[in-house]
Amino acid sequence: MKDNLDLAASAQELADGAPAGSVRRAAASSVAITLATTRDADHARTTLDGLSPDEVRRAALDLFDDLTK
């Protein structure tokens, strides 16, 4: 499994490729920042649970799950 910084880089690439102002971009940016600033994937997942609004949180958690498979 990749470490948090590798996963953060992957999420940032997805954010960079998403349209400005989109839920996908907000979610991917949130995942990238969270992964880059937490100690491990479990901590990042727990942190993302507190994200709002709900639409962005759901998209971020889906993306996180895809990245960490």
Backbone torsions as a table, in degrees:
resi	resn	phi	psi	omega
1	MET	NA	144.7	179.1
2	LYS	-73.1	155.7	176.2
3	ASP	-83.7	173.3	-175.5
4	ASN	-57.0	-40.9	-177.4
5	LEU	-68.4	-35.7	175.2
6	ASP	-65.3	-43.1	178.5
7	LEU	-65.5	-38.9	178.1
8	ALA	-62.3	-40.6	178.8
9	ALA	-64.0	-39.9	177.7
10	SER	-64.4	-42.6	178.5
11	ALA	-64.9	-38.0	179.5
12	GLN	-66.2	-37.1	176.0
13	GLU	-61.4	-41.5	177.5
14	LEU	-65.1	-40.0	178.2
15	ALA	-63.6	-42.8	-179.5
16	ASP	-62.7	-30.3	-178.4
17	GLY	-88.8	-9.5	-179.0
18	ALA	-86.6	151.8	179.4
19	PRO	-61.6	141.3	177.3
20	ALA	-58.2	135.9	178.0
21	GLY	82.8	-1.1	-178.4
22	SER	-83.1	157.2	175.4
23	VAL	-61.9	-39.3	-179.8
24	ARG	-59.4	-43.2	179.9
25	ARG	-66.4	-43.1	178.7
26	ALA	-62.6	-43.3	-179.6
27	ALA	-65.7	-47.4	-178.6
28	ALA	-65.0	-39.1	177.3
29	SER	-64.0	-41.5	178.9
30	SER	-63.4	-42.4	178.5
31	VAL	-64.2	-43.9	-179.5
32	ALA	-61.0	-47.2	-178.8
33	ILE	-65.5	-43.4	-179.0
34	THR	-63.7	-45.3	179.1
35	LEU	-64.0	-36.3	-178.5
36	ALA	-73.0	-17.1	-173.9
37	THR	-118.7	10.5	176.8
38	THR	-118.4	161.7	-172.0
39	ARG	-79.4	-27.2	179.0
40	ASP	-158.3	174.3	-175.9
41	ALA	-63.4	-37.5	178.9
42	ASP	-62.7	-43.4	178.1
43	HIS	-63.7	-41.4	178.9
44	ALA	-62.8	-44.7	-179.6
45	ARG	-60.6	-44.2	178.6
46	THR	-63.1	-40.7	179.5
47	THR	-64.6	-42.0	179.8
48	LEU	-64.4	-24.1	177.5
49	ASP	-60.8	-23.7	-178.8
50	GLY	-92.8	2.9	-176.9
51	LEU	-70.9	144.9	174.0
52	SER	-140.0	157.2	4.5
53	PRO	-73.4	170.5	-176.1
54	ASP	-54.7	-41.1	-177.9
55	GLU	-61.2	-41.7	178.9
56	VAL	-71.2	-40.7	179.0
57	ARG	-59.7	-47.6	-179.7
58	ARG	-60.6	-44.3	179.3
59	ALA	-65.4	-39.0	179.6
60	ALA	-66.1	-42.8	179.2
61	LEU	-66.0	-38.6	176.0
62	ASP	-62.5	-44.9	178.6
63	LEU	-63.7	-45.0	178.4
64	PHE	-56.8	-47.0	179.7
65	ASP	-60.9	-41.0	177.9
66	ASP	-63.3	-42.2	-178.1
67	LEU	-69.0	-31.4	-173.4
68	THR	-97.7	7.8	177.1
69	LYS	-70.6	NA	NA
